[in-house]
Amino acid sequence: MGDAPDHQRLAAEVLGIKGAPPELARRLVAQALVLEDRRDEWRRAGERICRDAPATPAVYLLKDATDHPLYVGKAINLRRRLRAHFSGRRWRAIRPELARIADVEWLEVGSELEALLREAEWIHERRPAVNVQVGEPDLAARDIPRALVRDVLVIAPSVEEDSVELVGARVDGECTIQRTRRDGADLAVHAQRVMRVFRSRLRRDIEGPALAPIVFSWLARRGINATRLDPHDVRDARELRTRLAALLRDERLFRERLEQC
């Protein structure tokens, strides 16, 4: 380009950005050159990451070489989703941060509801550079029927075939996930934990974000047929344990309702 390149012309002809101020045009061109230098490294990282990823539902975190969090997402098929991240046409419009992808971390999940909740947790905890939504879910911003905004316990599939996830959501925003085995071996202890969540009059001091709006929103749409209980319809943890044990013994219910989550 010579000693005094015309960055505005280069930005217009190469990047398709017309009318950029001189200093902005210079930065855009410099950035484009850096990205192009990284293309082969980015492609090799993608091949390695996609090769090792399972073809299962999961929440994932893309990171750079220093483990700095770049992007959190969820996928029904993790391997296919990651391949989309590294497709050739994706490079042409890639954000500068994502050109630095060097590794991935993932957590396999058993249902769409769990994926939504884990994704929100990871975004809140990791503060990835590319994700836009980093605050707590806003109940007022969601179109949810008033009847669904109530304390609820949802029974969702688990990534472990012999277990389920007990997802509790309170109207004050608190949300909890408890994995329990379908044979009831640990249901006594877990029923007590769940009851403590709902019988506390004050919101407990929890570290995570208030994720209950995600549960209410999901129940209003894709989770309309999900199996759920009103935790205030039982007297105590013993009765909750009995109700849950009956549900988990019902193979027909589990097959027809839970696996559709």
ABEGO torsion letter per residue (X at the ends): XEABBBAAAAAAAAAGBBGBBAAAAAAAAAAAAAAAAAAAAAAAAAAAAAAABBBBBBBBBBBBAAGBBABBBBBABAAAAAAAAABAAAAAABBAAAAABABBBBBBBABAAAAAAAAAAAAAAAGBAABABABBBBAAABBBBAAABBBBBBBBBBABAABBBBBBBBAAGBBBBBBBBAAGAAAAAAAAAAAAAAABABBBBBABBBAAAAAAAAAABAAAABBBBBAAABABAAAAAAAAAAAAABAAAAAAAAAAX
